[in-house]
């Protein structure tokens, strides 16, 4: 196979007219050749940190969409399914991903459960980590979210880190807002990356102390604008990722979009492509070609270096996408799950109190961090209820692994003026999480997910919409095009019910993520992520 075009040599910062010869999936020669073809050939894009599960697609279906945008590989942390199914969930992801021509690179989930303050469906201990890291298909120790455990040298945490060092595999970080001596200690433990920086100053400090910073732009957390100005000087130590990308967004773009935005800011295209294509492969020691002789033929043909629209994507020399059409076929797979709770009653969501002031989670659009605020309560017949006038709504987290009373709290900025929305995608333990204007609406939404053993839904008056997620309660068994469209319809319904959030379901899914401050809700209660302790809804 011979491919001609404008070859983008990132290493030597050069673009020249040339041709590539591919034999048995390997680039056997790259040479200058005069021609008039204006298409550009670059190494394939790599998402340097993503949870495939957040696309609500199994790996094989994710691949079908990702290749449309020139993505050839991902660095994938399977801790979402691991929190539901344990090691068998990780094995499911690897097995399913291996059925298609795409380069998934899975890590060993380091924090399952993420904390001891929530109920997950499984535990992965240091012995399990050892077994996973022995597998050559496991490329790294996935994000170490338990940064207090690192700082205080928790025995089990340190064992996991030591196994990664033993097998000479990188250790991913997760340290939002960690600065000063604490981040120095965290880095000294051997942790090499962070995708959680949300300010320029924080990212700069981490870069200066030897960490690699991954610029995240997902469906909920968007840090591109805050961090991109660091790239021109630190392009050799930075990468791009989406972390969590919902299916409707994946239909539109992927890492290619971040390249277009960076170039539009005047950043040198070679520096941008270094971050998007080269750095993840080098850092994680991936078996992904970099457009060099004797490399695997993993490359993308682009229309231009402005919009970065992919005309064709090749993986191991195979044409996997062309002109907006994916050549990756759907494959059969099982639908493992872990969903063992019964339906709830409206009375289960009552919060009996006489407190005039309550502690409230303030959701921030485009951020995973939240604020902790205090506000006046609204009490009806002794029950704390949603107040749509002040946009302080009742929310709940319901344990989906066993029957347990729902945990109740209040949240601001969802904006709903009617109905309720709910999801069994609730990072990281994936219990049911819901927010609504009334106990009755919340109960209906929760029970709709119990009936389906997982999914996302909206209820409003007599209207109900649900996208079932039968794979571990977090992924669909349907093709990406179908789930993307269905998700977009639910997103539209939630916004018609009053939500002003850009991605209400993605934001909702992170409101139980205790390792991100300041205030979150687990199935065990309201949690202060700044002190790492439970706190009360009622302000005494």
C-alpha positions in Angstrom: 0.0 0.0 0.0 1.3 3.4 -1.0 -0.1 6.6 0.5 0.8 10.1 -0.8 0.4 13.5 0.8 2.0 16.2 2.8 4.0 14.3 5.5 4.1 16.1 8.8 7.4 15.3 10.5 6.8 16.3 14.1 10.3 15.4 15.3 12.0 17.6 12.8 9.3 20.2 12.6 9.0 19.8 8.8 6.2 19.3 6.3 7.1 17.9 2.9 5.5 16.3 -0.1 6.1 12.5 0.1 4.8 9.0 0.1 4.5 6.2 2.7 4.8 2.5 1.8 3.0 0.1 4.1 3.7 -3.7 4.1 1.9 -6.1 6.4 0.8 -3.3 8.7 4.3 -1.8 9.0 5.7 1.4 7.5 8.5 0.1 5.3 9.5 3.5 3.9 8.8 7.2 4.1 10.3 9.3 1.3 10.0 12.7 -0.4 8.1 12.6 -3.6 6.9 15.4 -5.7 3.1 15.4 -6.2 0.2 17.8 -6.0 -1.9 16.0 -3.3 -2.7 18.5 -0.5 -3.9 16.1 2.2 -1.8 16.0 5.4 -0.5 12.7 7.0 0.2 12.7 10.7 0.5 10.1 13.5 -2.8 9.1 14.9 -4.3 11.0 17.8 -4.1 9.5 21.3 -6.5 10.3 24.2 -4.1 10.3 27.1 -6.7 9.6 29.8 -10.2 8.5 29.3 -12.8 6.3 31.0 -14.4 4.5 28.0 -17.4 3.7 30.2 -18.4 7.3 30.4 -19.2 7.3 26.7 -21.9 4.7 27.7 -20.4 2.5 25.0 -18.5 -0.7 25.3 -14.9 -0.4 23.9 -15.7 -2.0 20.5 -18.5 0.6 19.9 -16.4 3.5 21.2 -13.7 2.6 18.7 -16.3 2.8 15.8 -16.8 6.5 16.6 -13.3 7.5 17.8 -11.6 6.5 14.5 -13.9 8.9 12.6 -11.9 11.7 14.3 -8.4 10.3 13.7 -8.1 8.7 17.1 -6.1 5.5 16.9 -5.5 4.8 20.6 -6.6 5.6 24.1 -5.0 5.4 27.6 -8.0 4.0 29.3 -8.7 3.7 33.0 -11.4 1.0 33.5 -12.1 1.9 37.1 -15.8 2.7 36.4 -16.6 -0.9 35.5 -14.1 -2.1 38.1 -16.1 -0.4 40.9 -19.1 -2.4 39.7 -17.6 -5.8 38.8 -14.0 -5.8 40.1 -11.2 -7.5 38.1 -13.7 -9.3 35.9 -14.9 -5.9 34.7 -11.4 -5.0 33.6 -11.1 -8.3 31.8 -14.4 -7.6 30.0 -13.0 -4.3 28.7 -9.8 -5.9 27.5 -11.6 -8.8 25.8 -14.2 -6.6 24.1 -11.6 -4.0 23.0 -9.4 -6.8 21.5 -12.3 -7.7 19.1 -11.8 -4.6 17.0 -8.8 -2.9 15.2 -8.2 -0.1 17.8 -5.4 0.3 20.3 -7.0 0.5 23.8 -4.4 0.6 26.5 -6.0 -0.2 29.9 -4.6 0.5 33.3 -5.0 -1.3 36.6 -7.6 0.7 38.6 -5.8 1.9 41.8 -8.8 3.0 43.9 -11.7 0.5 43.9 -13.6 1.6 45.8 -12.5 5.2 45.4 -13.0 5.8 49.2 -14.2 3.9 52.2 -17.0 6.5 52.5 -19.2 4.9 49.8 -20.5 1.5 48.7 -19.1 0.0 45.6 -19.8 -3.4 44.0 -16.3 -4.7 44.3 -12.8 -4.3 45.9 -9.5 -4.3 44.1 -6.7 -4.7 46.6 -2.9 -4.7 46.2 -2.8 -8.4 45.4 -5.3 -7.9 42.6 -3.2 -4.9 41.4 -0.2 -7.3 41.2 -2.1 -9.8 39.1 -3.3 -7.1 36.8 0.1 -5.4 36.3 1.6 -8.8 35.5 -0.6 -8.8 32.4 1.3 -7.1 29.4 -2.0 -5.7 28.2 -2.2 -3.6 31.4 0.1 -0.6 30.6 0.1 1.4 33.9 -1.3 2.0 37.4 -4.4 4.1 36.8 -5.1 7.4 38.6 -4.2 7.4 42.2 -7.2 9.3 43.5 -6.5 8.5 47.1 -3.9 11.3 47.5 -4.4 11.4 51.3 -3.4 7.8 51.3 -0.2 8.7 49.4 0.6 11.7 51.7 0.1 9.6 54.9 1.8 6.5 53.4 -1.2 4.2 53.8 0.2 0.7 53.6 -2.2 -0.7 51.0 -1.8 2.4 48.8 2.0 2.2 48.9 1.9 -1.5 48.1 0.0 -0.7 44.9 2.5 1.9 44.0 5.4 -0.4 44.6 3.9 -3.1 42.4 3.8 -0.5 39.5 7.4 0.3 40.1 8.3 -3.4 40.2 6.8 -3.9 36.8 8.2 -0.6 35.5 4.9 0.8 34.6 3.9 4.5 34.9 1.7 5.7 37.7 -1.1 8.1 36.9 -2.1 10.9 39.3 -5.3 12.6 40.4 -4.6 15.5 42.7 -7.0 18.4 42.1 -5.8 21.6 43.8 -2.9 19.8 45.6 0.0 22.4 46.0 3.2 23.1 47.9 4.8 20.4 50.0 1.8 18.1 49.5 2.2 17.9 45.7 6.0 17.5 46.2 5.4 14.4 48.4 2.8 13.1 46.0 5.2 13.3 43.1 8.1 11.9 45.1 6.0 8.7 45.6 6.5 8.1 41.9 3.3 9.6 40.5 4.0 11.0 37.1 0.9 12.7 35.6 -2.1 14.8 36.6 -5.2 15.5 34.5 -7.1 17.3 37.3 -5.4 20.8 37.2 -8.0 23.5 36.9 -5.9 26.6 37.2 -2.8 27.8 35.3 -0.8 28.3 38.5 -1.5 24.8 39.8 -0.5 23.2 36.5 2.6 25.3 36.2 3.8 24.3 39.7 3.2 20.6 38.9 5.1 21.0 35.6 8.0 22.7 37.4 8.2 19.9 39.9 8.5 17.3 37.2 4.9 16.1 36.6 3.4 15.8 33.2 0.1 17.7 32.9 -2.7 16.4 30.8 -5.1 19.1 29.5 -8.6 17.8 30.0 -11.6 18.8 27.9 -14.5 16.4 28.4 -18.2 16.6 28.4 -18.4 18.1 31.9 -14.9 19.1 33.0 -13.4 21.6 30.7 -9.9 22.9 31.6 -8.5 23.7 28.1 -8.9 27.4 28.3 -7.3 27.6 31.8 -4.2 25.5 30.8 -3.5 25.8 27.1 -1.2 28.9 27.4 1.3 26.6 29.2 1.7 24.4 26.0 4.1 26.6 24.0 6.8 26.4 26.7 5.9 23.0 28.1 4.8 21.0 25.0 7.2 18.1 25.7 5.5 17.5 29.1 1.8 18.0 28.2 -0.8 15.8 26.6 -4.5 16.1 25.7 -7.4 14.0 27.1 -11.2 14.0 27.4 -11.4 11.9 30.7 -15.1 11.5 30.3 -16.9 12.1 27.0 -20.6 11.4 26.4 -21.7 9.6 23.2 -23.4 12.6 21.6 -20.1 14.6 21.9 -18.1 11.7 20.6 -20.2 11.7 17.5 -19.0 15.2 16.8 -15.2 15.3 17.6 -12.4 14.1 19.8 -8.8 15.0 20.3 -8.7 16.6 16.8 -11.0 19.4 18.1 -8.5 20.3 20.8 -5.7 20.5 18.2 -7.9 22.9 16.1 -8.6 25.1 19.1 -4.9 25.2 20.0 -3.7 26.1 16.5 -6.4 28.8 16.3 -4.8 30.4 19.3 -1.6 30.7 17.3 0.3 27.8 19.0 2.9 26.1 16.7 1.3 23.1 15.0 4.3 20.9 15.7 4.0 21.6 19.5 0.3 20.8 19.4 0.8 17.5 17.6 3.7 16.6 20.0 1.1 16.7 22.8 -1.7 15.1 20.8 0.2 12.2 19.2 3.7 11.7 20.4 3.9 12.3 24.2 1.2 9.7 25.3 3.0 7.0 23.3 6.3 7.8 24.8 5.1 8.3 28.4 3.0 5.1 28.5 5.3 3.0 26.3 2.4 2.2 23.9 2.6 0.0 20.9 1.4 2.8 18.7 3.2 3.9 15.5 4.6 7.5 15.3 4.9 7.8 11.5 8.5 6.5 11.5 10.0 3.7 9.3 9.5 0.3 10.9 6.6 1.6 13.0 3.1 0.2 13.0 1.1 2.0 10.3 -1.1 4.0 12.7 -1.7 7.4 11.0 -4.4 9.8 9.9 -4.9 11.7 6.7 -6.2 15.2 7.4 -7.9 17.7 5.1 -5.8 20.5 6.6 -3.9 21.6 9.7 -6.6 24.1 10.7 -9.8 22.1 11.4 -8.0 18.8 11.6 -10.9 17.0 9.9 -9.9 13.3 9.4 -10.3 12.1 5.8 -9.0 8.6 6.6 -7.7 6.7 9.6 -5.3 3.7 9.5 -4.5 1.3 12.3 -1.8 -1.3 11.7 -2.2 -0.4 8.0 -6.0 -1.2 8.0 -8.3 1.6 6.8 -10.7 1.8 9.7 -12.5 5.0 8.8 -12.9 7.1 5.6 -14.8 10.2 4.8 -16.9 10.1 7.9 -17.8 6.4 7.7 -16.4 3.8 10.1 -15.2 0.5 8.8 -15.2 -1.1 12.2 -18.1 -3.6 12.5 -20.2 -4.2 15.6 -19.3 -7.4 17.5 -21.4 -9.6 19.9 -20.7 -9.3 23.6 -22.2 -10.3 27.0 -23.9 -7.8 29.3 -22.5 -8.5 32.8 -24.2 -6.5 35.6 -24.5 -6.0 39.4 -27.8 -4.4 40.3 -29.5 -5.6 43.5 -31.8 -3.1 45.0 -35.6 -2.9 45.2 -37.9 -0.1 44.2 -38.4 2.8 46.6 -41.4 4.6 48.0 -42.0 8.4 48.0 -41.7 8.3 51.8 -38.1 7.0 51.4 -37.0 10.4 50.1 -38.4 12.5 52.9 -36.0 14.5 55.1 -37.6 15.3 58.4 -36.1 18.4 59.9 -36.8 21.7 61.5 -33.5 23.3 60.5 -33.9 26.8 59.0 -30.5 26.7 57.3 -29.0 23.9 55.3 -25.7 23.0 53.8 -25.9 22.9 50.0 -23.7 21.5 47.1 -23.2 24.2 44.5 -22.5 22.6 41.2 -20.3 24.5 38.8 -20.9 24.3 35.1 -17.9 22.7 33.3 -16.1 21.7 36.6 -16.0 18.6 38.7 -15.2 20.7 41.8 -18.2 22.1 43.8 -18.7 24.8 46.3 -20.2 24.4 49.8 -22.8 27.0 50.6 -25.4 27.6 53.2 -29.0 28.7 52.4 -32.5 29.0 53.9 -34.4 25.7 53.9 -37.9 25.1 52.6 -40.0 22.9 55.0 -43.4 21.5 54.2 -45.1 19.4 56.9 -41.8 18.8 58.6 -40.0 17.6 55.4 -37.1 19.5 53.8 -38.1 19.9 50.1 -36.9 21.3 46.9 -37.2 25.1 46.4 -37.4 25.9 42.7 -37.6 29.6 43.3 -34.0 29.6 44.7 -32.9 26.6 42.6 -32.0 24.5 45.6 -33.2 21.1 44.8 -33.3 17.8 46.6 -30.9 15.1 45.4 -30.4 11.5 46.4 -27.9 8.7 46.1 -29.4 5.2 46.3 -27.2 2.2 46.9 -27.8 -0.1 43.9 -25.9 -3.1 45.3 -28.2 -3.8 48.3 -31.4 -2.4 49.9 -30.5 0.6 52.0 -32.2 3.9 52.8 -31.5 6.6 50.3 -29.0 9.4 51.2 -30.5 12.9 50.9 -28.9 16.3 50.3 -29.5 19.5 48.4 -27.9 21.0 45.3 -27.9 24.3 43.5 -27.5 25.2 39.8 -29.3 22.3 38.2 -32.1 24.7 37.4 -34.9 22.2 37.0 -38.4 23.7 37.4 -40.3 20.5 36.9 -39.7 16.7 37.1 -36.5 14.9 37.9 -33.5 13.3 36.2 -31.5 10.3 37.4 -28.5 8.2 36.4 -26.8 5.0 37.5 -23.6 6.4 36.1 -22.5 8.0 39.4 -18.7 8.2 39.7 -17.1 6.3 41.1 -19.2 3.6 42.8 -22.1 4.0 40.3 -25.0 4.0 42.7 -28.2 5.7 41.5 -28.0 9.5 41.7 -31.0 11.7 41.1 -32.1 15.3 41.5 -35.7 16.7 41.1 -38.3 19.2 42.2 -40.3 16.8 44.3 -40.0 13.6 46.3 -42.6 12.0 44.0 -40.6 12.9 40.8 -37.3 11.7 42.3 -38.9 8.4 43.4 -40.3 7.8 39.9 -36.9 8.5 38.3 -35.1 6.2 40.7 -37.6 3.4 40.2 -37.3 3.7 36.4 -33.6 2.9 36.7 -34.3 0.1 39.2 -36.7 -1.5 36.6 -34.1 -1.3 33.9 -31.2 -2.3 36.1 -29.3 0.8 35.2 -29.5 3.7 32.8 -30.2 7.5 32.6 -33.6 8.9 32.6 -35.9 11.9 32.9 -39.5 12.1 34.2 -41.7 15.1 33.8 -45.5 14.9 34.4 -46.7 11.9 32.4 -43.6 11.9 30.2 -40.8 9.4 30.8 -37.6 8.8 28.8 -34.9 6.3 29.7 -31.7 5.0 28.1 -31.1 1.6 29.5 -27.5 0.7 30.3 -27.5 -3.1 30.8 -23.7 -3.5 30.8 -22.7 -3.0 34.5 -25.5 -0.4 34.7 -23.1 2.1 33.0 -22.8 1.1 29.3 -25.3 0.3 26.5 -25.6 -2.8 24.4 -26.5 -0.6 21.4 -24.3 0.9 18.6 -22.8 4.3 19.2 -25.0 6.1 16.7 -28.2 5.0 18.4 -27.0 5.7 22.0 -25.6 9.0 20.9 -29.0 10.1 19.5 -30.9 8.7 22.5 -28.6 10.5 24.9 -29.0 13.8 23.0 -32.8 13.5 23.3 -32.5 13.0 27.1 -30.2 16.0 27.3 -32.7 18.1 25.4 -35.5 17.0 27.7 -33.5 17.9 30.8 -32.8 21.3 29.4 -36.5 21.8 28.5 -37.2 21.0 32.2 -35.1 24.0 33.1 -31.5 22.9 33.4 -29.1 25.5 32.2 -26.0 23.2 32.5 -24.2 22.4 29.3 -24.2 18.6 30.2 -26.6 18.0 33.0 -26.2 14.2 33.1 -22.4 14.4 33.0 -22.5 17.0 35.8 -25.0 14.8 37.8 -22.7 11.8 37.4 -19.9 13.6 39.3 -21.9 14.8 42.3 -21.1 11.6 44.1 -17.4 11.7 43.4 -16.0 12.2 46.9 -12.4 12.6 45.9 -13.2 15.9 44.2 -13.9 18.7 46.7 -15.7 20.5 48.2 -19.0 18.9 48.9 -20.5 15.7 47.5 -23.1 13.0 48.4 -22.4 9.3 48.7 -24.9 6.6 49.5 -23.8 6.9 53.1 -24.3 10.7 53.4 -23.1 14.2 52.7 -19.3 14.4 52.4 -16.9 17.2 52.8 -14.0 16.5 50.4 -11.9 19.3 51.9 -11.7 17.6 55.3 -12.4 14.0 54.0 -15.2 13.6 56.6 -19.0 13.3 56.6 -20.9 16.5 57.4 -24.6 17.3 58.0 -27.2 18.8 55.7 -28.6 20.7 58.7 -26.6 23.7 59.9 -27.1 23.8 63.6 
